[in-house]
Amino acid sequence: MTAAETWISDLAAIHPGDRIEIWDEFYEHYVGTVGQVAPHLGVLWILEAGTGVRRLFPFEDCRMRPAPLALAA
């Protein structure tokens, strides 16, 4: 199993600057860079890749894993 296939089970393991995928059930919804993490609140904010929109996610309501980096063309 590669790092990109490992689901994150602890919000404290996520840090600003990490690139992650946010999944709901079986579908990838967002990919972005972590901006802030609030483990005591159970939430994190990401900057969505492509749009730069800042989004808030409750950790318990979705699945997360490290996102693979895009390869240079």
C-alpha positions as CSV (number, residue, x, y, z in Angstrom):
1,M,0.0,0.0,0.0
2,T,1.4,3.4,-0.9
3,A,1.2,6.6,1.1
4,A,-1.5,7.9,-1.2
5,E,-3.7,4.8,-0.4
6,T,-3.4,5.3,3.4
7,W,-6.5,7.0,5.0
8,I,-5.7,9.5,7.7
9,S,-7.1,8.4,11.0
10,D,-5.9,11.2,13.3
11,L,-6.4,14.9,12.7
12,A,-3.3,15.7,14.6
13,A,-1.3,14.0,11.8
14,I,-2.4,16.7,9.3
15,H,-0.3,19.9,9.2
16,P,-0.5,23.2,7.3
17,G,1.1,22.7,3.9
18,D,0.1,19.1,3.5
19,R,-1.6,18.2,0.2
20,I,-4.7,16.0,0.8
21,E,-7.7,14.5,-0.9
22,I,-11.1,14.8,0.7
23,W,-13.5,11.9,0.0
24,D,-17.2,11.5,0.8
25,E,-18.2,7.9,0.8
26,F,-16.5,6.5,-2.4
27,Y,-15.9,9.7,-4.4
28,E,-13.1,12.2,-4.3
29,H,-14.6,15.7,-3.8
30,Y,-11.7,18.0,-3.2
31,V,-7.9,18.1,-3.5
32,G,-6.0,20.9,-1.9
33,T,-3.4,22.2,0.5
34,V,-4.1,22.4,4.2
35,G,-4.2,26.0,5.4
36,Q,-5.1,25.5,9.1
37,V,-5.9,22.6,11.4
38,A,-7.9,22.8,14.6
39,P,-7.8,19.3,16.2
40,H,-9.5,20.6,19.4
41,L,-12.5,21.5,17.2
42,G,-12.2,18.5,14.8
43,V,-12.0,20.7,11.7
44,L,-9.5,21.8,9.1
45,W,-9.4,24.3,6.2
46,I,-7.9,23.6,2.8
47,L,-7.1,25.8,-0.2
48,E,-8.8,23.9,-3.0
49,A,-6.4,23.1,-5.9
50,G,-7.4,24.8,-9.2
51,T,-9.7,27.4,-7.7
52,G,-7.9,28.5,-4.5
53,V,-11.2,28.5,-2.6
54,R,-10.8,28.1,1.1
55,R,-13.0,25.3,2.5
56,L,-13.8,24.1,6.0
57,F,-14.2,20.3,6.6
58,P,-15.2,18.5,9.8
59,F,-12.8,15.6,10.2
60,E,-15.5,13.1,11.3
61,D,-17.8,13.7,8.2
62,C,-15.3,12.7,5.5
63,R,-12.3,10.5,4.7
64,M,-8.9,12.0,3.9
65,R,-5.6,10.8,2.5
66,P,-2.4,12.3,1.3
67,A,-2.7,13.5,-2.3
68,P,-0.1,12.5,-4.8
69,L,1.9,15.4,-6.3
70,A,1.3,16.2,-9.9
71,L,4.2,15.3,-12.2
72,A,5.9,18.0,-14.2
73,A,5.0,18.0,-17.9
